[in-house]
């Protein structure tokens, strides 16, 4: 499985509020304001969810895979 596939698989396993924000921001290239409108949350909360979602994603990836496995 390539890097993008591994990341996508782990994104799919995140709590829904983090998964939604990460997907809209990184995969759909939406702004904080657009995401806030879609999910019905303030922009500050969207930013917090994005920060925490990235942190959780990084933790899960580094626990599960070595650097070499991620980039193979």
N, CA, C and O atoms as a GROMACS GRO file, in nm:
protein
  288
    1UNK      N    1   0.086  -0.118   0.000
    1UNK     CA    2   0.000   0.000   0.000
    1UNK      C    3   0.090   0.124   0.000
    1UNK      O    4   0.185   0.131   0.078
    2UNK      N    5   0.061   0.218  -0.084
    2UNK     CA    6   0.142   0.339  -0.092
    2UNK      C    7   0.106   0.436   0.019
    2UNK      O    8   0.006   0.420   0.088
    3UNK      N    9   0.190   0.537   0.036
    3UNK     CA   10   0.173   0.636   0.142
    3UNK      C   11   0.032   0.693   0.147
    3UNK      O   12  -0.031   0.694   0.253
    4UNK      N   13  -0.018   0.741   0.035
    4UNK     CA   14  -0.151   0.804   0.032
    4UNK      C   15  -0.259   0.705   0.077
    4UNK      O   16  -0.353   0.743   0.145
    5UNK      N   17  -0.244   0.581   0.038
    5UNK     CA   18  -0.341   0.480   0.079
    5UNK      C   19  -0.338   0.455   0.228
    5UNK      O   20  -0.442   0.438   0.291
    6UNK      N   21  -0.220   0.452   0.285
    6UNK     CA   22  -0.207   0.433   0.429
    6UNK      C   23  -0.266   0.551   0.505
    6UNK      O   24  -0.338   0.532   0.603
    7UNK      N   25  -0.237   0.670   0.458
    7UNK     CA   26  -0.291   0.790   0.524
    7UNK      C   27  -0.442   0.791   0.513
    7UNK      O   28  -0.511   0.818   0.611
    8UNK      N   29  -0.495   0.762   0.395
    8UNK     CA   30  -0.640   0.762   0.375
    8UNK      C   31  -0.708   0.659   0.465
    8UNK      O   32  -0.814   0.685   0.522
    9UNK      N   33  -0.646   0.543   0.478
    9UNK     CA   34  -0.700   0.438   0.563
    9UNK      C   35  -0.706   0.485   0.709
    9UNK      O   36  -0.804   0.459   0.778
   10UNK      N   37  -0.604   0.554   0.755
   10UNK     CA   38  -0.603   0.604   0.892
   10UNK      C   39  -0.699   0.722   0.910
   10UNK      O   40  -0.760   0.736   1.016
   11UNK      N   41  -0.713   0.805   0.809
   11UNK     CA   42  -0.811   0.914   0.816
   11UNK      C   43  -0.951   0.854   0.833
   11UNK      O   44  -1.031   0.905   0.911
   12UNK      N   45  -0.979   0.748   0.760
   12UNK     CA   46  -1.110   0.684   0.768
   12UNK      C   47  -1.140   0.627   0.907
   12UNK      O   48  -1.256   0.604   0.941
   13UNK      N   49  -1.038   0.606   0.986
   13UNK     CA   50  -1.055   0.550   1.121
   13UNK      C   51  -1.063   0.658   1.229
   13UNK      O   52  -1.085   0.626   1.346
   14UNK      N   53  -1.046   0.784   1.192
   14UNK     CA   54  -1.053   0.893   1.290
   14UNK      C   55  -1.198   0.915   1.333
   14UNK      O   56  -1.291   0.879   1.262
   15UNK      N   57  -1.217   0.976   1.451
   15UNK     CA   58  -1.353   1.017   1.490
   15UNK      C   59  -1.413   1.106   1.381
   15UNK      O   60  -1.341   1.182   1.316
   16UNK      N   61  -1.542   1.096   1.362
   16UNK     CA   62  -1.609   1.161   1.249
   16UNK      C   63  -1.584   1.312   1.243
   16UNK      O   64  -1.568   1.365   1.133
   17UNK      N   65  -1.580   1.381   1.355
   17UNK     CA   66  -1.562   1.526   1.351
   17UNK      C   67  -1.423   1.563   1.302
   17UNK      O   68  -1.407   1.664   1.232
   18UNK      N   69  -1.321   1.485   1.335
   18UNK     CA   70  -1.187   1.511   1.283
   18UNK      C   71  -1.178   1.469   1.137
   18UNK      O   72  -1.122   1.541   1.054
   19UNK      N   73  -1.233   1.353   1.106
   19UNK     CA   74  -1.230   1.301   0.969
   19UNK      C   75  -1.295   1.398   0.871
   19UNK      O   76  -1.242   1.422   0.763
   20UNK      N   77  -1.409   1.453   0.909
   20UNK     CA   78  -1.481   1.544   0.819
   20UNK      C   79  -1.398   1.669   0.791
   20UNK      O   80  -1.384   1.710   0.676
   21UNK      N   81  -1.343   1.729   0.895
   21UNK     CA   82  -1.267   1.852   0.879
   21UNK      C   83  -1.139   1.827   0.798
   21UNK      O   84  -1.106   1.904   0.708
   22UNK      N   85  -1.068   1.720   0.831
   22UNK     CA   86  -0.945   1.687   0.756
   22UNK      C   87  -0.974   1.663   0.608
   22UNK      O   88  -0.901   1.711   0.521
   23UNK      N   89  -1.080   1.590   0.581
   23UNK     CA   90  -1.116   1.559   0.443
   23UNK      C   91  -1.155   1.685   0.366
   23UNK      O   92  -1.108   1.707   0.254
   24UNK      N   93  -1.238   1.767   0.426
   24UNK     CA   94  -1.281   1.889   0.358
   24UNK      C   95  -1.164   1.985   0.335
   24UNK      O   96  -1.156   2.048   0.229
   25UNK      N   97  -1.075   1.995   0.431
   25UNK     CA   98  -0.964   2.090   0.419
   25UNK      C   99  -0.856   2.039   0.323
   25UNK      O  100  -0.816   2.109   0.230
   26UNK      N  101  -0.809   1.917   0.347
   26UNK     CA  102  -0.694   1.867   0.270
   26UNK      C  103  -0.732   1.801   0.137
   26UNK      O  104  -0.660   1.818   0.038
   27UNK      N  105  -0.840   1.729   0.134
   27UNK     CA  106  -0.874   1.658   0.011
   27UNK      C  107  -0.965   1.739  -0.080
   27UNK      O  108  -0.957   1.728  -0.203
   28UNK      N  109  -1.052   1.821  -0.021
   28UNK     CA  110  -1.145   1.901  -0.100
   28UNK      C  111  -1.102   2.047  -0.111
   28UNK      O  112  -1.170   2.126  -0.176
   29UNK      N  113  -0.991   2.082  -0.048
   29UNK     CA  114  -0.931   2.216  -0.056
   29UNK      C  115  -1.028   2.329  -0.018
   29UNK      O  116  -1.032   2.434  -0.083
   30UNK      N  117  -1.106   2.306   0.085
   30UNK     CA  118  -1.201   2.409   0.130
   30UNK      C  119  -1.136   2.498   0.236
   30UNK      O  120  -1.044   2.456   0.306
   31UNK      N  121  -1.186   2.619   0.245
   31UNK     CA  122  -1.137   2.714   0.345
   31UNK      C  123  -1.201   2.685   0.480
   31UNK      O  124  -1.297   2.608   0.490
   32UNK      N  125  -1.146   2.747   0.584
   32UNK     CA  126  -1.205   2.732   0.718
   32UNK      C  127  -1.351   2.780   0.718
   32UNK      O  128  -1.437   2.716   0.778
   33UNK      N  129  -1.377   2.890   0.651
   33UNK     CA  130  -1.513   2.945   0.647
   33UNK      C  131  -1.609   2.850   0.578
   33UNK      O  132  -1.722   2.830   0.624
   34UNK      N  133  -1.566   2.792   0.467
   34UNK     CA  134  -1.652   2.697   0.395
   34UNK      C  135  -1.681   2.574   0.481
   34UNK      O  136  -1.794   2.526   0.486
   35UNK      N  137  -1.578   2.524   0.548
   35UNK     CA  138  -1.597   2.407   0.633
   35UNK      C  139  -1.690   2.440   0.749
   35UNK      O  140  -1.777   2.361   0.784
   36UNK      N  141  -1.671   2.557   0.809
   36UNK     CA  142  -1.757   2.600   0.920
   36UNK      C  143  -1.902   2.603   0.877
   36UNK      O  144  -1.990   2.561   0.952
   37UNK      N  145  -1.929   2.652   0.757
   37UNK     CA  146  -2.066   2.654   0.706
   37UNK      C  147  -2.122   2.513   0.687
   37UNK      O  148  -2.237   2.487   0.720
   38UNK      N  149  -2.041   2.425   0.635
   38UNK     CA  150  -2.087   2.289   0.607
   38UNK      C  151  -2.115   2.212   0.735
   38UNK      O  152  -2.219   2.147   0.748
   39UNK      N  153  -2.022   2.218   0.831
   39UNK     CA  154  -2.038   2.138   0.952
   39UNK      C  155  -2.114   2.210   1.063
   39UNK      O  156  -2.148   2.150   1.165
   40UNK      N  157  -2.140   2.339   1.042
   40UNK     CA  158  -2.219   2.414   1.139
   40UNK      C  159  -2.147   2.446   1.268
   40UNK      O  160  -2.208   2.450   1.375
   41UNK      N  161  -2.017   2.469   1.257
   41UNK     CA  162  -1.935   2.503   1.374
   41UNK      C  163  -1.863   2.634   1.349
   41UNK      O  164  -1.844   2.673   1.234
   42UNK      N  165  -1.823   2.704   1.456
   42UNK     CA  166  -1.744   2.826   1.438
   42UNK      C  167  -1.607   2.793   1.375
   42UNK      O  168  -1.557   2.682   1.388
   43UNK      N  169  -1.549   2.892   1.307
   43UNK     CA  170  -1.419   2.871   1.243
   43UNK      C  171  -1.313   2.828   1.343
   43UNK      O  172  -1.228   2.744   1.311
   44UNK      N  173  -1.316   2.884   1.463
   44UNK     CA  174  -1.219   2.848   1.565
   44UNK      C  175  -1.226   2.700   1.601
   44UNK      O  176  -1.124   2.636   1.624
   45UNK      N  177  -1.346   2.647   1.606
   45UNK     CA  178  -1.365   2.506   1.635
   45UNK      C  179  -1.316   2.420   1.519
   45UNK      O  180  -1.258   2.314   1.540
   46UNK      N  181  -1.340   2.466   1.398
   46UNK     CA  182  -1.288   2.396   1.280
   46UNK      C  183  -1.136   2.389   1.287
   46UNK      O  184  -1.078   2.283   1.262
   47UNK      N  185  -1.072   2.499   1.320
   47UNK     CA  186  -0.926   2.502   1.332
   47UNK      C  187  -0.878   2.407   1.441
   47UNK      O  188  -0.778   2.338   1.424
   48UNK      N  189  -0.949   2.404   1.554
   48UNK     CA  190  -0.913   2.314   1.663
   48UNK      C  191  -0.927   2.168   1.620
   48UNK      O  192  -0.839   2.086   1.648
   49UNK      N  193  -1.036   2.136   1.553
   49UNK     CA  194  -1.056   1.999   1.506
   49UNK      C  195  -0.948   1.961   1.404
   49UNK      O  196  -0.900   1.847   1.404
   50UNK      N  197  -0.911   2.053   1.319
   50UNK     CA  198  -0.806   2.027   1.221
   50UNK      C  199  -0.673   2.000   1.291
   50UNK      O  200  -0.603   1.906   1.256
   51UNK      N  201  -0.639   2.083   1.389
   51UNK     CA  202  -0.514   2.065   1.464
   51UNK      C  203  -0.514   1.930   1.536
   51UNK      O  204  -0.417   1.854   1.527
   52UNK      N  205  -0.621   1.901   1.608
   52UNK     CA  206  -0.628   1.777   1.686
   52UNK      C  207  -0.636   1.654   1.596
   52UNK      O  208  -0.580   1.550   1.627
   53UNK      N  209  -0.707   1.667   1.485
   53UNK     CA  210  -0.716   1.556   1.390
   53UNK      C  211  -0.581   1.523   1.328
   53UNK      O  212  -0.546   1.406   1.314
   54UNK      N  213  -0.505   1.626   1.292
   54UNK     CA  214  -0.371   1.605   1.237
   54UNK      C  215  -0.281   1.539   1.340
   54UNK      O  216  -0.205   1.447   1.310
   55UNK      N  217  -0.291   1.588   1.464
   55UNK     CA  218  -0.208   1.533   1.571
   55UNK      C  219  -0.240   1.385   1.593
   55UNK      O  220  -0.149   1.302   1.603
   56UNK      N  221  -0.367   1.352   1.600
   56UNK     CA  222  -0.408   1.213   1.620
   56UNK      C  223  -0.366   1.126   1.501
   56UNK      O  224  -0.320   1.014   1.519
   57UNK      N  225  -0.382   1.178   1.380
   57UNK     CA  226  -0.341   1.106   1.260
   57UNK      C  227  -0.191   1.077   1.264
   57UNK      O  228  -0.149   0.965   1.235
   58UNK      N  229  -0.113   1.177   1.299
   58UNK     CA  230   0.033   1.159   1.307
   58UNK      C  231   0.069   1.054   1.411
   58UNK      O  232   0.154   0.969   1.386
   59UNK      N  233   0.005   1.060   1.527
   59UNK     CA  234   0.032   0.963   1.632
   59UNK      C  235   0.000   0.822   1.585
   59UNK      O  236   0.079   0.729   1.606
   60UNK      N  237  -0.113   0.806   1.523
   60UNK     CA  238  -0.153   0.673   1.476
   60UNK      C  239  -0.060   0.620   1.368
   60UNK      O  240  -0.024   0.502   1.369
   61UNK      N  241  -0.020   0.707   1.276
   61UNK     CA  242   0.070   0.664   1.169
   61UNK      C  243   0.207   0.626   1.223
   61UNK      O  244   0.264   0.525   1.182
   62UNK      N  245   0.260   0.707   1.316
   62UNK     CA  246   0.394   0.677   1.368
   62UNK      C  247   0.395   0.557   1.461
   62UNK      O  248   0.498   0.491   1.475
   63UNK      N  249   0.282   0.526   1.525
   63UNK     CA  250   0.273   0.406   1.607
   63UNK      C  251   0.264   0.280   1.521
   63UNK      O  252   0.318   0.176   1.556
   64UNK      N  253   0.197   0.293   1.409
   64UNK     CA  254   0.167   0.176   1.326
   64UNK      C  255   0.277   0.146   1.223
   64UNK      O  256   0.302   0.029   1.192
   65UNK      N  257   0.341   0.248   1.171
   65UNK     CA  258   0.437   0.230   1.062
   65UNK      C  259   0.570   0.295   1.095
   65UNK      O  260   0.576   0.396   1.166
   66UNK      N  261   0.677   0.236   1.043
   66UNK     CA  262   0.808   0.302   1.048
   66UNK      C  263   0.812   0.403   0.933
   66UNK      O  264   0.729   0.397   0.842
   67UNK      N  265   0.907   0.492   0.936
   67UNK     CA  266   0.920   0.591   0.830
   67UNK      C  267   0.938   0.522   0.695
   67UNK      O  268   0.881   0.565   0.595
   68UNK      N  269   1.016   0.416   0.693
   68UNK     CA  270   1.040   0.344   0.569
   68UNK      C  271   0.912   0.282   0.513
   68UNK      O  272   0.891   0.283   0.392
   69UNK      N  273   0.827   0.229   0.601
   69UNK     CA  274   0.702   0.169   0.557
   69UNK      C  275   0.606   0.272   0.499
   69UNK      O  276   0.533   0.244   0.404
   70UNK      N  277   0.606   0.391   0.556
   70UNK     CA  278   0.517   0.496   0.507
   70UNK      C  279   0.554   0.540   0.366
   70UNK      O  280   0.467   0.571   0.285
   71UNK      N  281   0.681   0.542   0.337
   71UNK     CA  282   0.724   0.597   0.207
   71UNK      C  283   0.748   0.490   0.103
   71UNK      O  284   0.778   0.523  -0.011
   72UNK      N  285   0.735   0.363   0.138
   72UNK     CA  286   0.752   0.255   0.037
   72UNK      C  287   0.629   0.242  -0.048
   72UNK      O  288   0.625   0.157  -0.137
   0.00000   0.00000   0.00000
